[in-house]
Amino acid sequence: MNTLKTSKDFSNVFDGGKKFITATSIFFYLKTSSGDGRLGISVSRRVGNAVQRNKIKRIVRNIFRFFSPKGFDVVVLCRRGEVFNMSTFARDFLKFWKKVY
């Protein structure tokens, strides 16, 4: 799985892409000409301590491994307040995926 690494990559998706809001996260996505999909994850410190933030990032990466977004750059901003686990994020990701495709 390829990742968005630089702030320029993130800015391109934020500025030129579209947004989809769910209970657990906000998805920013941008259709790209390259065949590979790339993922960027942002989890604020307000979401929890380092252990919780890393767990959320692992969950997001795991879901994206199953549904690798070919031809899209996707940035996931995780929101606080909602219980974040594999099943709730998978549900919200499938809503996002149906809208994109």
C-alpha positions in Angstrom: 0.0 0.0 0.0 1.4 3.4 -1.0 1.1 6.3 1.3 0.9 10.1 1.1 4.1 11.3 2.6 4.7 15.0 2.1 2.6 18.0 3.1 2.3 18.8 -0.6 0.6 15.5 -1.2 -1.9 16.1 1.6 -2.5 19.7 0.4 -3.3 18.5 -3.2 -6.0 16.2 -1.8 -7.4 18.8 0.6 -7.5 21.5 -2.0 -8.4 19.7 -5.2 -10.4 16.8 -3.9 -13.8 16.1 -2.6 -15.0 15.4 1.0 -17.2 12.7 2.5 -18.2 13.0 6.2 -19.1 10.0 8.4 -19.6 9.5 12.1 -16.0 8.2 12.7 -14.0 10.2 10.2 -13.8 12.6 7.3 -12.6 11.3 4.0 -10.9 13.5 1.5 -10.4 11.9 -1.9 -8.9 12.9 -5.3 -9.0 10.9 -8.5 -5.5 10.5 -9.9 -4.1 9.5 -13.3 -1.8 6.9 -11.8 -3.1 3.4 -11.2 -2.0 3.0 -7.6 -4.1 4.4 -4.7 -2.4 6.2 -1.9 -3.5 6.7 1.7 -2.8 9.4 4.2 -4.0 9.3 7.8 -4.3 12.1 10.3 -5.3 11.5 13.9 -5.4 14.6 16.2 -4.0 14.4 19.8 -7.5 15.3 20.9 -8.7 11.8 19.9 -6.6 10.1 22.6 -3.2 9.2 23.8 -0.5 7.7 21.6 -1.6 4.1 22.1 -5.2 5.0 21.0 -4.0 7.0 18.0 -1.7 4.2 16.8 -4.5 1.7 17.2 -6.8 3.9 15.0 -4.1 4.1 12.4 -3.6 0.4 12.4 -7.4 -0.1 11.9 -7.5 2.3 9.0 -4.5 0.8 7.3 -6.0 -2.7 7.7 -9.3 -1.8 6.1 -7.5 -0.1 3.2 -5.5 -3.2 2.6 -8.7 -5.1 1.8 -10.2 -2.3 -0.3 -7.2 -0.8 -1.9 -8.4 2.4 -3.6 -7.0 2.1 -7.1 -6.7 5.5 -8.8 -7.5 7.5 -5.7 -5.5 9.5 -3.2 -7.4 9.3 0.1 -6.8 11.2 3.3 -8.7 10.0 6.4 -9.1 12.5 9.3 -10.3 10.6 12.3 -12.8 12.3 14.6 -13.1 12.2 18.3 -16.2 11.4 20.3 -17.3 8.3 18.4 -16.3 4.9 19.5 -13.6 3.9 16.9 -13.2 0.2 16.3 -12.9 -2.1 13.3 -16.6 -2.6 12.7 -17.7 1.1 13.0 -14.9 2.2 10.7 -15.5 -0.6 8.2 -19.2 0.4 8.1 -18.3 4.1 7.5 -15.7 3.1 4.9 -18.2 1.1 2.9 -20.5 4.1 2.9 -17.7 6.2 1.5 -16.7 3.5 -1.0 -20.2 3.2 -2.4 -20.3 7.0 -3.0 -16.9 7.0 -4.7 -17.7 4.1 -7.1 
